[in-house]
Amino acid sequence: MTFRPSRPPSRAPQRTTAAADRRRFLRLGLALVLATLPLPGRPSAATGSALTSMIAVIGRQSMIIQKIFKEMLLVALGIERLENLAALRRSREQFDATLTELRHDQALRALRDDDVVHTRLQALIQLWPPFDDMILSGITASQVSHNLVDALAELDPLVTGAAEATLDSLVERARVNKGMAGLARSLSTAAAQRTLTQKMAKEFLLVAYRYDAEANRERLLRSYETFDRTLGAMRDGDPERRLIPAPTGDIRAKLAEVELVWRSYLPLMRVVAEGAQPARDMVAEAARSNLHLLRGSEEVFALYAEL
């Protein structure tokens, strides 16, 4: 027996004109911001440690965006609702606190003054209030409606795109420092893997919720194939992607632990990507396994950040 949400959506509901106008404005605004970025003309004077620190912070923000959507979908599906509401509150607080750090930490000032980094970071800062409004709406109501899932699905690519664009600009800045380029690439790859753990979960849950199911099956397939391929590249190296093999025994050992969790998690993702509609017990199992995968990926990232 498959698990069906209490109000399965067949079509997206009609939105108010104000809400639709707001989303169109946000979409246009971000497109303009990212399409008209200045060419690198005022390079940052940031130290390597500041670059590493900011890559770590932005990478975490990217992951939290996906984690928030995952937690809201678990609430919408009625999976451990109270526990996931509490997790959602913590995720929101973490994102907000980290954004404050990005805006005001003096150690990161040189990077914030970089033209490209500044422009992309501002896009993320400007998109946070409407995203936060949606999160607070779910927390206040202690439930997540289909209308809210629909609004999140529209805003999510914009917020995610802003975070990823900021991270890309930091990695590009690291390329001018030969000693930093390899570490920045490895660090950003570890951050992307951590984010993918939550992105896969989100796509899996959107299928469970029957929201744009076929498109999300395709996204899920691409996500788990990318994660699987990159996990091997982090372990063994990949010259085409300019990734070095795991540089320490601790990192190699932790990657092996992540791979063990991944091998049990992957079949759940694959069967849904290939067309299965997940039953409630499968959704709950995937949610539990995902937390183990996230924890392992965070530990890998932390080891790279210590290099």
C-alpha positions as CSV (number, residue, x, y, z in Angstrom):
1,M,0.0,0.0,0.0
2,T,1.5,3.3,-1.0
3,F,1.5,6.4,1.2
4,R,-0.7,9.3,0.0
5,P,-0.8,12.7,1.5
6,S,-4.1,13.8,3.0
7,R,-4.7,16.3,0.2
8,P,-2.8,15.0,-2.9
9,P,-2.2,17.8,-5.4
10,S,-3.1,17.3,-9.0
11,R,-2.6,20.8,-10.1
12,A,-1.0,23.8,-8.4
13,P,-3.6,26.0,-6.8
14,Q,-4.3,29.5,-8.1
15,R,-2.3,32.1,-6.3
16,T,-3.2,35.6,-5.4
17,T,-2.1,38.3,-7.8
18,A,0.2,39.8,-5.1
19,A,1.9,36.5,-4.4
20,A,2.4,35.8,-8.1
21,D,3.7,39.3,-8.7
22,R,6.1,38.8,-5.7
23,R,7.5,35.6,-7.1
24,R,7.9,37.1,-10.6
25,F,9.7,40.0,-9.1
26,L,12.1,37.7,-7.1
27,R,12.7,35.5,-10.2
28,L,13.4,38.6,-12.4
29,G,15.5,40.2,-9.7
30,L,17.8,37.2,-9.2
31,A,18.1,36.7,-12.9
32,L,19.2,40.3,-13.4
33,V,21.7,40.1,-10.5
34,L,23.3,36.9,-11.7
35,A,23.2,37.9,-15.4
36,T,24.9,41.3,-14.9
37,L,27.7,40.4,-12.5
38,P,30.7,42.6,-12.9
39,L,33.8,41.1,-14.4
40,P,36.5,40.4,-11.8
41,G,37.9,43.9,-11.4
42,R,38.4,44.5,-7.7
43,P,39.9,41.3,-6.4
44,S,39.7,40.6,-2.7
45,A,42.7,40.8,-0.4
46,A,41.4,38.0,1.6
47,T,43.7,35.5,3.3
48,G,43.6,31.8,2.6
49,S,42.0,31.2,6.0
50,A,39.3,33.7,5.3
51,L,38.5,32.0,1.9
52,T,38.4,28.6,3.6
53,S,36.2,29.9,6.3
54,M,33.7,31.6,3.9
55,I,33.6,28.5,1.6
56,A,32.7,26.5,4.7
57,V,30.0,28.9,5.8
58,I,28.4,29.3,2.3
59,G,28.6,25.5,1.8
60,R,26.7,25.0,5.0
61,Q,24.0,27.6,4.0
62,S,23.5,25.7,0.7
63,M,23.0,22.5,2.7
64,I,20.6,24.1,5.2
65,I,18.4,25.4,2.4
66,Q,17.8,21.8,1.2
67,K,17.5,20.5,4.7
68,I,14.8,23.1,5.5
69,F,12.7,22.0,2.5
70,K,13.2,18.3,3.5
71,E,12.0,19.0,7.0
72,M,9.0,20.9,5.8
73,L,8.0,18.0,3.4
74,L,8.3,15.5,6.3
75,V,5.9,17.7,8.3
76,A,3.6,17.9,5.3
77,L,3.7,14.1,5.0
78,G,3.1,13.6,8.7
79,I,6.3,11.8,9.3
80,E,7.4,12.4,13.0
81,R,5.8,15.8,12.7
82,L,6.8,17.2,16.1
83,E,10.4,16.1,15.8
84,N,10.7,17.6,12.3
85,L,9.1,20.8,13.4
86,A,11.7,21.1,16.1
87,A,14.4,20.3,13.6
88,L,13.0,22.9,11.2
89,R,13.2,25.5,14.0
90,R,16.9,24.7,14.6
91,S,17.7,24.8,10.9
92,R,16.0,28.2,10.5
93,E,18.0,29.5,13.5
94,Q,21.2,28.2,12.1
95,F,20.7,29.7,8.7
96,D,19.7,33.1,10.2
97,A,22.7,33.1,12.6
98,T,25.1,32.1,9.8
99,L,23.8,34.8,7.5
100,T,24.4,37.4,10.2
101,E,28.0,36.1,10.5
102,L,28.5,36.4,6.7
103,R,27.2,40.0,6.9
104,H,29.2,41.3,9.9
105,D,32.2,39.1,10.6
106,Q,35.3,41.4,10.3
107,A,37.5,38.4,9.3
108,L,35.4,38.0,6.1
109,R,35.3,41.7,5.3
110,A,37.9,41.5,2.4
111,L,35.8,38.9,0.7
112,R,32.6,40.8,1.2
113,D,34.3,43.8,-0.5
114,D,35.1,41.7,-3.6
115,D,32.7,42.8,-6.4
116,V,31.5,39.4,-7.5
117,V,31.3,37.8,-4.1
118,H,29.4,40.9,-2.8
119,T,26.9,40.9,-5.6
120,R,26.1,37.2,-5.2
121,L,26.0,37.3,-1.5
122,Q,23.5,40.2,-1.6
123,A,21.2,38.1,-3.8
124,L,21.2,35.5,-1.1
125,I,20.6,38.0,1.6
126,Q,17.7,39.6,-0.2
127,L,16.0,36.2,-0.9
128,W,16.2,35.1,2.7
129,P,13.2,37.2,4.1
130,P,10.6,35.7,1.8
131,F,12.0,32.2,2.3
132,D,12.0,32.8,6.0
133,D,8.4,34.0,5.9
134,M,7.4,30.6,4.4
135,I,9.3,28.7,7.1
136,L,7.8,30.7,9.9
137,S,4.3,30.1,8.4
138,G,4.8,26.4,8.7
139,I,6.3,26.6,12.2
140,T,3.5,28.9,13.4
141,A,0.7,26.7,12.0
142,S,2.6,23.5,13.1
143,Q,1.7,22.1,9.7
144,V,2.7,22.5,6.0
145,S,-0.1,22.9,3.5
146,H,0.1,22.1,-0.2
147,N,0.0,25.9,-0.9
148,L,3.1,26.3,1.2
149,V,4.9,23.4,-0.5
150,D,4.0,24.9,-3.9
151,A,5.4,28.3,-2.9
152,L,8.6,26.7,-1.5
153,A,9.1,24.7,-4.7
154,E,9.1,28.0,-6.7
155,L,11.4,29.9,-4.4
156,D,13.8,27.1,-3.6
157,P,15.8,27.2,-6.9
158,L,16.3,30.9,-6.5
159,V,17.7,30.7,-3.0
160,T,19.7,27.6,-3.9
161,G,21.1,29.3,-7.0
162,A,22.2,32.3,-5.0
163,A,24.1,30.2,-2.5
164,E,25.7,28.1,-5.2
165,A,26.7,31.2,-7.2
166,T,28.3,32.7,-4.1
167,L,30.2,29.5,-3.5
168,D,31.4,29.3,-7.1
169,S,32.7,32.9,-6.9
170,L,34.8,32.0,-3.8
171,V,36.3,28.9,-5.5
172,E,37.1,31.2,-8.5
173,R,38.9,33.6,-6.1
174,A,40.9,30.8,-4.7
175,R,42.2,29.9,-8.2
176,V,44.5,33.0,-8.2
177,N,46.3,31.5,-5.2
178,K,48.0,28.4,-6.4
179,G,48.4,27.1,-2.8
180,M,44.7,27.5,-2.2
181,A,43.2,26.2,-5.5
182,G,43.3,22.5,-4.8
183,L,42.1,22.8,-1.2
184,A,39.2,25.1,-2.2
185,R,38.2,22.6,-4.9
186,S,38.2,19.7,-2.5
187,L,36.4,21.7,0.2
188,S,33.7,22.9,-2.2
189,T,33.3,19.3,-3.5
190,A,32.8,18.0,0.1
191,A,30.3,20.8,0.7
192,A,28.4,19.9,-2.5
193,Q,28.3,16.3,-1.4
194,R,26.8,17.3,1.9
195,T,24.2,19.4,0.2
196,L,23.3,16.6,-2.2
197,T,22.4,14.4,0.8
198,Q,19.6,16.8,1.6
199,K,18.7,17.6,-2.1
200,M,18.2,13.9,-2.8
201,A,16.0,13.6,0.3
202,K,13.9,16.6,-0.8
203,E,13.4,15.2,-4.3
204,F,12.5,11.7,-2.9
205,L,9.9,13.4,-0.5
206,L,8.5,15.5,-3.4
207,V,7.8,12.2,-5.2
208,A,6.2,10.8,-2.0
209,Y,4.1,13.9,-1.8
210,R,3.1,13.4,-5.4
211,Y,4.3,16.9,-6.3
212,D,5.6,17.1,-9.9
213,A,6.6,13.5,-9.4
214,E,8.1,12.7,-12.8
215,A,10.3,15.8,-12.9
216,N,11.5,15.0,-9.4
217,R,12.2,11.4,-10.2
218,E,14.5,12.7,-13.0
219,R,16.2,15.2,-10.6
220,L,16.6,12.4,-8.0
221,L,18.3,10.2,-10.6
222,R,20.7,13.0,-11.5
223,S,21.4,13.8,-7.8
224,Y,22.2,10.2,-6.7
225,E,24.3,9.5,-9.8
226,T,26.3,12.7,-9.1
227,F,26.8,11.8,-5.4
228,D,27.8,8.2,-6.3
229,R,30.3,9.3,-8.9
230,T,31.8,12.1,-6.7
231,L,32.2,9.8,-3.7
232,G,34.5,7.6,-5.8
233,A,36.3,10.7,-7.2
234,M,37.0,12.0,-3.7
235,R,38.4,8.7,-2.6
236,D,40.5,7.9,-5.7
237,G,41.0,11.3,-7.4
238,D,39.7,12.5,-10.8
239,P,42.1,14.3,-13.1
240,E,39.3,15.5,-15.3
241,R,37.7,17.3,-12.4
242,R,41.1,18.2,-10.9
243,L,40.3,16.3,-7.7
244,I,43.1,14.8,-5.8
245,P,42.7,11.4,-4.0
246,A,41.8,11.5,-0.3
247,P,44.8,13.3,1.2
248,T,44.9,11.7,4.6
249,G,44.2,8.4,6.2
250,D,41.4,9.9,8.3
251,I,39.6,11.3,5.3
252,R,39.9,8.0,3.4
253,A,38.6,6.1,6.5
254,K,35.7,8.5,6.9
255,L,34.8,8.3,3.2
256,A,34.7,4.5,3.5
257,E,32.2,4.9,6.4
258,V,30.1,7.2,4.3
259,E,30.2,4.7,1.5
260,L,28.8,1.9,3.7
261,V,25.8,4.1,4.6
262,W,25.4,5.2,1.0
263,R,25.2,1.6,-0.2
264,S,22.2,1.0,2.0
265,Y,20.6,4.3,1.2
266,L,21.1,4.2,-2.6
267,P,18.5,1.4,-3.3
268,L,15.8,3.5,-1.7
269,M,16.6,6.4,-4.0
270,R,17.0,4.2,-7.1
271,V,13.7,2.4,-6.8
272,V,11.8,5.7,-6.5
273,A,13.7,7.3,-9.3
274,E,12.8,4.3,-11.5
275,G,9.1,4.7,-10.8
276,A,8.0,3.3,-7.5
277,Q,5.7,5.3,-5.3
278,P,7.1,5.1,-1.7
279,A,5.0,3.6,1.1
280,R,4.9,5.4,4.4
281,D,7.4,2.9,6.1
282,M,9.8,3.5,3.2
283,V,9.6,7.3,3.6
284,A,10.3,6.9,7.4
285,E,13.2,4.5,6.7
286,A,14.7,6.9,4.1
287,A,14.4,9.8,6.5
288,R,16.3,8.0,9.2
289,S,19.0,6.8,6.9
290,N,19.4,10.3,5.4
291,L,20.4,11.7,8.8
292,H,23.2,9.1,9.0
293,L,24.4,10.0,5.5
294,L,24.3,13.7,6.4
295,R,26.3,13.2,9.6
296,G,29.0,11.2,7.8
297,S,29.2,13.8,5.0
298,E,29.5,16.6,7.6
299,E,32.4,14.7,9.2
300,V,34.2,14.4,5.8
301,F,33.7,18.1,5.2
302,A,35.1,18.9,8.7
303,L,38.2,16.9,8.0
304,Y,38.8,18.7,4.7
305,A,38.3,22.1,6.5
306,E,41.0,21.2,9.0
307,L,43.7,20.7,6.3
